[in-house]
Amino acid sequence: MADEVSPPPATEVASIATPINLILIALFMILAYYRLTPKTAPTLPTPPAPTVFKTFTPPDLEPYNGRNNMPVYLAVRGRVFDVTPGRNFYGPGGPYANFAGRDASRGLACGSFDEDMLTKDLNAPLDTLSDLGDEEMEALRGWEERFSEKYLVVGKLVPVDSVEAKDATLVEKL
């Protein structure tokens, strides 16, 4: 019986539990977990309240001086600018703080930040700046241009006794 065929040799069954396979399975499970878990939506910061263009009189503008958590506004040639982003310059303690909540036109034109550049009587007519020279008016236009590029115009400044001021008061009461 020499011709008898012997059975094939037993083959070794490879185990799935090799160290490399265990590492690959663990990585697959981690990736699947991160891929399938729900993502939280990124939260956006709340937008600032919309700014409404408003008609101001000097007494209406005065509270906008940065104190008591108020925004900082100042007027230049009848235009009211929101300079709150520059609070460190125009707000309390800043070098231009005396202009906050006021008409800063004369002081900016003259290059003076003194209190005497401001109109003392807020109920008086607005400063016409008619006594300023060409150089001072050019300086004022430069300031106004800088403010226009950098800050938002939030209103206009009108005299207390003007028709526009009375109309704005009526609208606010409604």
Summary of the structure (lengths in Angstrom):
residues: 174
radius of gyration: 36.4
end to end distance: 118.9
largest distance: 134.3
contacts: 402
relative contact order: 0.15
helix: 41%
strand: 11%
